[in-house]
Amino acid sequence: MNKTQKVIEHLKTKKSITSWDAIQLYRVTRLSAIIFNLRKRGMNIRTRERAFKDVNNDTSYYAEYILEE
């Protein structure tokens, strides 16, 4: 199973994925490129911006990709 297939399976079972999930679970470092290609193939994936406080207590953001049914 290649990395794209792993991301597809993750989205189908868990309904969402972040870059950190992809790195830790599948060693995928270019998740946004995979999501771009999946959208071109017709998958309905939306992006939700998530906020968190970093080590300096500044607000930072990351993307969560969500599979829409």
ABEGO torsion letter per residue (X at the ends): XBAAAAAAAAAAAAGBBBAAAAAAAAGBABAAAAAAAAAAAGBBBBBBBBBBBBAAGBBBBBBBBBBBX
